[in-house]
Amino acid sequence: MTIETLRSFLLWCLGINYVILVLWFLAFVLAHDFLHGLHARWFRLSAAQFDAIHYGGIGFYKIAIVMLNLVPYLALRMMA
């Protein structure tokens, strides 16, 4: 695998992961009550707990995207 192929792969991964992140955020914002009602049937979650779990998950996912896709991509770009 060449460095150019790896850079292209990381850039595609970055784009796909950000699309997933935006979709998660939009679903959380636009369908909040529906999603909370759905999960409240399975787990005893208050609205505050539900929000905290999703906020933490979105934050963790965003940090993972930056650390696992963006940073290696930038490092490979700086090597060239």
ABEGO torsion letter per residue (X at the ends): XBAAAAAAAAAAAAAAAAAAAAAAAAAAAAAAAAAAAAAAAABBBBAAAAAAAAAAAAAAAAAAAAAAAAAAAAAAAAAX
